[in-house]
Amino acid sequence: MKPTDNTPGNHNMTADGAGPGAMKPGFHNTDGQGIAGHGSFFQQADLSREEAVKATDWVRKHVDRRTVDLGDRMDDIREHMWELEREGEIIVHRITDVHKPATVKTLFGWEKKIPTNQLWHHKSCGQCGNIPGYPTSLLWVMNNLGMVPGKDYLDETDQTSCTAWNYHGSGIGNVESLAAVFLRNFHQAYVSGKQHGFEAGHFFPLVHCGTSFGNYKEIRKYLIESAELREKVKKILGKLGRLVDGKLVIPEEIVHYSEWVHVMRNRIASELQKIDVSNIRTTTHVACHYYKMVHEDAVYDPDVLGGNRTAIITSLSQALGAQVIDYSTWYDCCGFGFRHIISEREFTRSFTMDRKIKVARQEANADVLLANDTGCVTTMDKNQWIGKSHEQNYSVPIMADIQFAALACGADPFKIVQLQWHASPCEDLVEKMGISWDSAKARFQEYLKEVEQGNIDYLYNPELAYGGAK
């Protein structure tokens, strides 16, 4: 493609023709320079083909095996949390034996405790709208493992968005506002048990969204390192009534739901799995904000892809007995990227199709691509139909790891896993797993008639939101 050729989105590859007073249709840059939508600081690299190949080879060499220095150059922020707690400045929301923690290793070999019980669900602002089967699958699995709603977990209604979507997408917000939201939500997690007759700290937060997870870890680091920031947000939290004994409450660990799935994978497979998935080819996309953001905290396991990649999702596929297939662009972003999904959608769409979906189909011939984040599942799922309109006719079912686990454990593909909300075709995968798509759809249609009559099956008693019946 020549620099002046148009992309499918009718943008050309340079900013030629753009500029004040001469903005081309579809351009969004405000200063007339740089690549559309990204300003003058964002320029073409102008690499020769040989230079581009050399750069790509360097990236592949460094991402296919862990090449980071695993020495002691990284600072473990948790050690500084203990100091601040001893000095009486913060309260650490600890993971205790009542949370039945499992211990895993992070990138640097540090130990991280993952609570398996008494969990406070911090849901994603995007998942419930775009991928409702993601949280319902998680609650369904917990219920079927015998966890008691309102005691062993709380489906919290008194939470807010982490607001990191605004921050990463548009620059709205700042560190102080993000820190205040972080502390507000985790204070609620700390005190939430009281309404149900338990002590403070009974429930420990379990974060559903990869971006919330990465954002909260980054903000925790800022808070621990900056006395000035702590002082500023303490005033805000004081006005909100979100201090305990005049102190900020910060959790011992920030825990992502896929880490809970990772440590529970063998129980899920041994106690719940009903369907043999050994004929299913799975491949994995892990959210950038899970393992590239505050990367020292991501979970690794030497028995999962040689410990060269984070263990989550892949370890679940292994435990369920599915075929785990690799592909060369595993490290790439899904294309979502927050800012360019807003400012340059064609970039997102072409990246998603060319760098993820097409490769997963051609190299891995995957039956399903498993992810662990709202934005990733949404981006790779919803953009396939647009690629098809540009003769990029590659399709792969995209779903969260917990949705695949729920299917393998016998969950209804419509009522629980809610695949009817997905844009990518899931019928062939479900049929290959031995589940009749048509029968499941007919059952769901009958159930909808019951819903119209007010006969609704709840995974979680809504009255629990008010501390009601258990």
C-alpha positions as CSV (number, residue, x, y, z in Angstrom):
1,M,0.0,0.0,0.0
2,K,1.3,3.4,-0.9
3,P,1.4,6.1,1.8
4,T,-1.3,8.0,0.0
5,D,-3.6,5.0,-0.6
6,N,-6.9,5.0,1.3
7,T,-7.5,2.5,4.0
8,P,-10.9,0.7,4.2
9,G,-12.0,3.5,6.5
10,N,-11.3,6.1,3.7
11,H,-8.3,7.5,5.5
12,N,-5.0,7.7,3.8
13,M,-1.8,6.5,5.5
14,T,-0.4,10.0,6.0
15,A,-1.8,13.3,7.1
16,D,-1.5,14.7,3.6
17,G,-4.4,16.9,2.8
18,A,-5.3,17.4,6.4
19,G,-4.5,20.5,8.4
20,P,-6.3,23.6,9.6
21,G,-8.8,24.6,7.1
22,A,-8.2,21.6,4.9
23,M,-9.4,18.7,7.1
24,K,-10.3,15.7,5.0
25,P,-13.5,13.8,5.7
26,G,-12.8,11.3,8.4
27,F,-9.8,13.0,9.9
28,H,-10.0,13.9,13.5
29,N,-6.5,15.4,14.3
30,T,-6.7,18.8,15.8
31,D,-3.4,20.2,14.9
32,G,-3.2,19.2,11.2
33,Q,0.0,17.1,11.8
34,G,0.9,13.5,12.5
35,I,-1.3,10.5,11.9
36,A,-5.0,11.1,12.0
37,G,-6.5,11.3,15.4
38,H,-3.1,11.2,17.3
39,G,-1.6,14.6,16.9
40,S,1.9,15.7,15.8
41,F,3.7,13.5,18.3
42,F,2.6,10.4,16.4
43,Q,4.5,10.1,13.1
44,Q,5.2,7.5,10.5
45,A,8.3,5.5,11.4
46,D,9.4,5.4,7.8
47,L,11.3,2.2,8.3
48,S,12.6,0.3,5.2
49,R,11.3,-3.2,4.8
50,E,14.6,-4.6,6.1
51,E,14.5,-2.3,9.1
52,A,10.9,-3.3,9.9
53,V,11.8,-7.0,9.6
54,K,14.7,-6.5,11.9
55,A,12.6,-4.6,14.5
56,T,9.9,-7.2,14.4
57,D,12.4,-10.0,14.9
58,W,13.8,-8.2,17.9
59,V,10.3,-7.9,19.4
60,R,9.6,-11.6,18.8
61,K,12.9,-12.6,20.3
62,H,12.1,-10.7,23.4
63,V,8.5,-11.6,23.9
64,D,8.5,-15.3,23.0
65,R,10.7,-16.0,26.0
66,R,10.9,-14.0,29.2
67,T,13.9,-11.8,28.9
68,V,13.3,-9.3,31.7
69,D,15.9,-9.1,34.4
70,L,14.5,-11.2,37.2
71,G,17.0,-9.7,39.6
72,D,16.2,-7.4,42.5
73,R,15.8,-4.2,40.6
74,M,12.0,-4.2,41.1
75,D,10.5,-2.8,44.3
76,D,7.7,-4.9,45.9
77,I,5.2,-2.2,46.9
78,R,3.5,-4.5,49.4
79,E,6.6,-4.2,51.7
80,H,6.0,-0.4,51.9
81,M,2.4,-1.0,52.7
82,W,3.4,-2.9,55.9
83,E,5.6,0.0,56.9
84,L,2.8,2.5,56.4
85,E,0.5,0.3,58.4
86,R,3.0,0.0,61.3
87,E,3.3,3.8,61.2
88,G,-0.5,4.0,61.7
89,E,-1.2,5.7,58.4
90,I,-3.2,3.1,56.5
91,I,-5.2,-0.1,57.3
92,V,-4.3,-3.0,55.1
93,H,-7.3,-5.2,54.2
94,R,-5.7,-8.5,54.7
95,I,-6.3,-11.9,53.2
96,T,-6.6,-14.3,56.1
97,D,-7.2,-18.0,56.6
98,V,-11.0,-17.4,56.4
99,H,-10.5,-16.4,52.8
100,K,-9.0,-19.9,52.1
101,P,-6.2,-18.4,50.1
102,A,-4.0,-20.2,47.5
103,T,-0.5,-19.1,46.9
104,V,0.9,-18.5,43.4
105,K,4.1,-17.1,41.9
106,T,4.3,-13.8,40.1
107,L,6.7,-12.8,37.3
108,F,9.5,-12.2,39.7
109,G,8.9,-15.3,41.7
110,W,7.2,-13.3,44.5
111,E,4.3,-15.0,46.2
112,K,0.8,-13.7,45.8
113,K,-2.2,-14.8,47.9
114,I,-5.4,-15.5,46.0
115,P,-8.5,-15.7,48.2
116,T,-10.9,-18.4,47.1
117,N,-13.8,-17.7,49.5
118,Q,-15.7,-14.7,51.0
119,L,-15.3,-12.6,47.8
120,W,-16.7,-9.2,46.9
121,H,-17.5,-9.0,43.2
122,H,-16.2,-5.8,41.7
123,K,-17.9,-6.0,38.3
124,S,-17.0,-4.3,35.0
125,C,-19.0,-1.3,33.7
126,G,-18.7,-2.8,30.2
127,Q,-19.1,-6.5,30.7
128,C,-22.7,-6.3,32.0
129,G,-23.7,-4.4,28.9
130,N,-21.7,-6.2,26.2
131,I,-21.0,-9.6,27.6
132,P,-23.6,-10.4,30.3
133,G,-22.7,-14.1,30.2
134,Y,-19.3,-13.3,31.7
135,P,-20.5,-12.4,35.2
136,T,-23.4,-14.8,35.2
137,S,-21.0,-17.7,34.3
138,L,-18.8,-16.7,37.2
139,L,-21.7,-16.6,39.7
140,W,-23.0,-19.9,38.2
141,V,-19.7,-21.6,38.8
142,M,-19.4,-20.3,42.3
143,N,-22.9,-21.5,43.1
144,N,-22.2,-24.9,41.7
145,L,-19.0,-25.2,43.8
146,G,-21.3,-24.8,46.8
147,M,-20.5,-21.2,47.6
148,V,-23.3,-19.5,49.5
149,P,-24.4,-16.1,48.1
150,G,-24.3,-13.4,50.8
151,K,-21.8,-15.4,52.9
152,D,-19.2,-16.8,50.6
153,Y,-19.5,-14.1,48.1
154,L,-21.3,-10.8,47.7
155,D,-22.6,-9.5,44.3
156,E,-22.1,-5.9,45.4
157,T,-24.5,-3.2,44.2
158,D,-22.8,-0.4,46.0
159,Q,-19.8,0.0,43.7
160,T,-18.8,2.5,41.0
161,S,-16.9,2.2,37.8
162,C,-13.2,2.4,38.4
163,T,-13.3,5.3,35.8
164,A,-10.1,4.2,34.1
165,W,-12.0,3.9,30.8
166,N,-12.4,7.7,30.9
167,Y,-8.8,8.2,31.8
168,H,-7.2,5.9,29.2
169,G,-9.7,6.7,26.5
170,S,-9.9,10.5,26.7
171,G,-7.6,11.8,29.4
172,I,-10.6,12.9,31.5
173,G,-9.8,12.4,35.1
174,N,-6.5,12.5,37.0
175,V,-4.5,10.5,39.5
176,E,-6.3,12.1,42.4
177,S,-9.8,11.2,41.1
178,L,-8.7,7.7,40.2
179,A,-7.1,7.3,43.7
180,A,-10.3,8.5,45.4
181,V,-12.5,6.1,43.4
182,F,-10.0,3.2,44.2
183,L,-10.2,4.0,47.9
184,R,-13.9,4.5,47.9
185,N,-14.7,1.1,46.3
186,F,-12.2,-0.8,48.4
187,H,-13.5,0.8,51.6
188,Q,-16.9,-0.5,50.6
189,A,-15.5,-3.9,50.1
190,Y,-13.9,-3.8,53.6
191,V,-17.1,-2.7,55.4
192,S,-19.6,-4.6,53.2
193,G,-19.8,-7.6,55.5
194,K,-21.3,-5.6,58.4
195,Q,-24.6,-5.3,56.7
196,H,-24.8,-9.1,56.6
197,G,-23.7,-9.6,60.2
198,F,-20.0,-10.2,59.7
199,E,-16.9,-8.4,60.8
200,A,-15.1,-5.8,58.7
201,G,-12.9,-7.4,56.1
202,H,-15.1,-10.5,55.8
203,F,-15.4,-10.1,52.0
204,F,-12.2,-9.5,49.9
205,P,-12.5,-7.7,46.5
206,L,-12.4,-9.8,43.3
207,V,-12.0,-7.5,40.3
208,H,-13.6,-8.6,37.0
209,C,-12.2,-6.1,34.5
210,G,-8.6,-6.2,33.3
211,T,-8.4,-2.4,33.1
212,S,-9.8,-2.0,36.6
213,F,-7.2,-4.5,37.8
214,G,-4.3,-2.7,36.1
215,N,-5.5,0.7,37.0
216,Y,-6.0,-0.2,40.7
217,K,-2.5,-1.6,41.0
218,E,-1.0,1.4,39.4
219,I,-2.9,3.7,41.6
220,R,-2.0,1.7,44.7
221,K,1.6,2.1,43.8
222,Y,1.2,5.9,43.5
223,L,-0.6,6.1,46.8
224,I,2.0,4.1,48.7
225,E,4.9,6.2,47.1
226,S,3.4,9.6,47.5
227,A,2.6,11.1,50.9
228,E,1.2,14.2,49.1
229,L,-1.3,12.1,47.2
230,R,-2.4,10.3,50.3
231,E,-2.9,13.6,52.1
232,K,-5.0,15.0,49.2
233,V,-7.3,12.0,48.8
234,K,-7.7,11.5,52.6
235,K,-9.5,14.8,52.6
236,I,-11.8,13.6,49.9
237,L,-12.4,10.2,51.6
238,G,-13.1,12.0,54.9
239,K,-15.9,14.0,53.3
240,L,-17.3,10.8,51.8
241,G,-17.2,9.0,55.2
242,R,-14.9,6.4,53.7
243,L,-12.1,6.4,56.3
244,V,-11.7,3.8,59.0
245,D,-10.4,5.3,62.3
246,G,-9.2,8.2,60.1
247,K,-7.1,5.9,57.9
248,L,-7.2,4.9,54.3
249,V,-8.1,1.2,53.6
250,I,-5.9,-0.5,51.0
251,P,-6.2,-4.2,50.1
252,E,-3.2,-6.5,50.6
253,E,-3.5,-7.8,47.0
254,I,-5.4,-6.7,43.9
255,V,-7.0,-9.9,42.6
256,H,-8.4,-10.5,39.2
257,Y,-11.2,-13.0,38.7
258,S,-9.1,-15.0,36.2
259,E,-6.5,-15.5,39.0
260,W,-9.4,-17.0,41.1
261,V,-10.2,-19.2,38.1
262,H,-6.6,-20.2,37.8
263,V,-6.3,-21.4,41.4
264,M,-9.7,-23.1,41.2
265,R,-9.2,-24.7,37.8
266,N,-8.6,-28.2,39.2
267,R,-11.7,-28.1,41.4
268,I,-13.7,-26.8,38.4
269,A,-12.5,-29.7,36.3
270,S,-12.8,-32.4,38.9
271,E,-16.0,-31.4,40.6
272,L,-18.1,-29.7,37.9
273,Q,-16.9,-30.7,34.4
274,K,-19.4,-32.7,32.5
275,I,-18.3,-32.3,28.8
276,D,-15.2,-33.8,27.3
277,V,-13.5,-30.9,25.5
278,S,-10.4,-32.8,24.3
279,N,-11.4,-32.2,20.7
280,I,-11.6,-28.4,21.1
281,R,-8.7,-26.3,20.0
282,T,-8.3,-23.3,22.3
283,T,-6.0,-20.3,22.0
284,T,-5.6,-17.4,24.4
285,H,-5.5,-13.6,24.4
286,V,-4.6,-12.2,27.8
287,A,-5.5,-8.5,28.4
288,C,-2.6,-6.1,28.2
289,H,-3.8,-4.5,31.4
290,Y,-3.5,-7.8,33.1
291,Y,0.1,-8.6,32.5
292,K,1.8,-5.6,30.8
293,M,0.6,-3.1,33.4
294,V,2.4,-3.5,36.7
295,H,3.7,-6.6,35.1
296,E,5.6,-7.8,38.2
297,D,2.3,-8.8,39.8
298,A,1.0,-11.1,37.0
299,V,0.8,-14.8,37.7
300,Y,3.3,-17.2,36.1
301,D,3.7,-21.0,36.4
302,P,6.6,-23.0,35.0
303,D,4.1,-25.8,34.0
304,V,2.2,-23.4,31.7
305,L,4.0,-22.7,28.4
306,G,7.3,-23.0,30.2
307,G,6.6,-20.1,32.4
308,N,7.3,-17.7,29.5
309,R,3.8,-16.3,29.5
310,T,1.3,-15.6,32.2
311,A,-0.4,-18.7,33.3
312,I,-4.0,-17.6,33.5
313,I,-6.5,-18.8,30.9
314,T,-4.1,-21.3,29.4
315,S,-3.9,-23.2,32.7
316,L,-7.7,-23.5,32.7
317,S,-7.7,-24.9,29.2
318,Q,-5.1,-27.4,30.3
319,A,-7.1,-28.4,33.4
320,L,-10.3,-28.9,31.3
321,G,-8.3,-31.1,28.9
322,A,-8.7,-28.9,25.8
323,Q,-6.0,-28.6,23.1
324,V,-3.9,-25.5,23.8
325,I,-2.7,-23.9,20.5
326,D,-0.2,-21.1,20.2
327,Y,0.0,-18.3,17.6
328,S,2.7,-15.8,16.7
329,T,0.8,-12.6,17.7
330,W,-0.2,-13.7,21.2
331,Y,1.6,-10.7,22.7
332,D,-0.3,-8.1,20.6
333,C,-3.1,-5.9,22.0
334,C,-6.6,-6.9,20.9
335,G,-6.8,-3.6,19.1
336,F,-9.1,-1.9,21.6
337,G,-6.5,0.5,23.0
338,F,-9.0,2.9,24.5
339,R,-8.0,6.0,22.7
340,H,-8.0,4.8,19.1
341,I,-11.3,2.9,19.5
342,I,-12.6,6.4,19.9
343,S,-10.4,8.5,17.6
344,E,-9.4,6.0,14.9
345,R,-11.8,3.1,14.8
346,E,-10.5,1.7,11.5
347,F,-7.1,1.2,13.1
348,T,-8.8,-0.9,15.8
349,R,-10.8,-2.9,13.3
350,S,-7.9,-3.6,11.0
351,F,-5.6,-4.4,13.9
352,T,-8.1,-6.8,15.4
353,M,-8.7,-8.6,12.1
354,D,-5.2,-8.6,10.7
355,R,-3.2,-9.2,13.9
356,K,-5.5,-11.3,16.0
357,I,-8.5,-13.0,14.3
358,K,-6.9,-13.8,11.0
359,V,-3.8,-15.2,12.7
360,A,-5.8,-17.2,15.3
361,R,-7.7,-18.7,12.4
362,Q,-4.8,-19.4,10.0
363,E,-2.1,-20.4,12.5
364,A,-4.0,-22.0,15.3
365,N,-7.1,-23.0,13.5
366,A,-8.7,-22.3,16.8
367,D,-12.3,-23.4,17.7
368,V,-12.4,-20.6,20.2
369,L,-10.2,-17.7,21.4
370,L,-10.4,-17.2,25.2
371,A,-9.8,-13.9,26.8
372,N,-10.2,-12.3,30.3
373,D,-11.3,-8.8,29.9
374,T,-14.3,-6.8,28.9
375,G,-12.7,-4.7,26.2
376,C,-10.8,-7.5,24.6
377,V,-13.8,-9.8,24.3
378,T,-16.0,-7.0,23.0
379,T,-13.4,-5.7,20.5
380,M,-12.5,-9.1,19.0
381,D,-16.1,-10.3,19.1
382,K,-18.0,-7.3,17.7
383,N,-15.5,-6.4,14.9
384,Q,-15.6,-9.6,13.0
385,W,-18.8,-8.7,11.1
386,I,-17.1,-5.5,10.0
387,G,-14.0,-7.4,8.7
388,K,-16.4,-9.6,6.8
389,S,-17.7,-6.6,4.9
390,H,-14.2,-5.9,3.8
391,E,-13.7,-9.5,2.5
392,Q,-11.8,-10.3,5.7
393,N,-13.9,-13.4,6.2
394,Y,-12.3,-14.9,9.2
395,S,-14.4,-15.9,12.2
396,V,-13.5,-17.3,15.6
397,P,-15.8,-17.4,18.6
398,I,-14.6,-15.1,21.3
399,M,-15.5,-15.5,25.0
400,A,-14.2,-15.1,28.5
401,D,-12.4,-18.1,30.0
402,I,-15.1,-18.5,32.6
403,Q,-17.8,-18.7,29.9
404,F,-15.9,-21.6,28.3
405,A,-15.5,-23.3,31.7
406,A,-19.2,-22.9,32.4
407,L,-20.1,-24.5,29.1
408,A,-17.8,-27.4,29.8
409,C,-19.5,-27.8,33.2
410,G,-23.0,-28.0,31.6
411,A,-24.2,-24.5,31.9
412,D,-27.0,-23.5,29.5
413,P,-25.4,-21.6,26.5
414,F,-28.3,-19.1,26.4
415,K,-29.7,-18.8,30.0
416,I,-26.3,-18.7,31.8
417,V,-23.4,-18.3,29.2
418,Q,-25.6,-15.9,27.1
419,L,-23.9,-16.5,23.8
420,Q,-26.9,-15.0,22.0
421,W,-25.3,-11.6,22.8
422,H,-22.1,-12.4,20.9
423,A,-21.6,-11.2,17.4
424,S,-19.0,-13.9,16.4
425,P,-20.7,-17.3,15.5
426,C,-20.6,-19.7,18.5
427,E,-23.0,-22.4,17.1
428,D,-20.2,-24.6,15.6
429,L,-18.2,-24.6,18.8
430,V,-21.2,-25.5,20.9
431,E,-22.2,-28.3,18.6
432,K,-18.6,-29.6,18.6
433,M,-18.8,-29.7,22.4
434,G,-21.8,-32.0,22.0
435,I,-24.4,-29.5,23.0
436,S,-27.4,-29.0,20.7
437,W,-27.7,-25.3,19.8
438,D,-31.2,-25.7,18.5
439,S,-32.5,-27.5,21.6
440,A,-30.9,-25.0,23.9
441,K,-32.4,-22.1,22.0
442,A,-35.9,-23.8,22.1
443,R,-35.5,-24.2,25.9
444,F,-34.5,-20.6,26.3
445,Q,-37.5,-19.4,24.3
446,E,-39.8,-21.4,26.6
447,Y,-38.0,-19.8,29.6
448,L,-38.5,-16.3,28.2
449,K,-42.3,-17.0,28.3
450,E,-41.9,-17.9,32.0
451,V,-40.1,-14.6,32.5
452,E,-42.9,-12.7,30.9
453,Q,-45.2,-14.3,33.6
454,G,-42.8,-13.2,36.3
455,N,-41.3,-16.6,37.0
456,I,-37.6,-15.7,37.0
457,D,-34.7,-18.0,38.1
458,Y,-32.2,-16.0,40.1
459,L,-28.5,-16.9,40.5
460,Y,-28.4,-14.4,43.3
461,N,-31.3,-13.4,45.6
462,P,-31.7,-9.6,44.9
463,E,-32.8,-9.0,48.5
464,L,-29.2,-9.7,49.5
465,A,-28.3,-6.3,48.1
466,Y,-30.1,-4.8,51.1
467,G,-28.8,-7.3,53.6
468,G,-32.0,-9.3,53.3
469,A,-32.8,-13.0,53.3
470,K,-29.9,-15.5,52.7
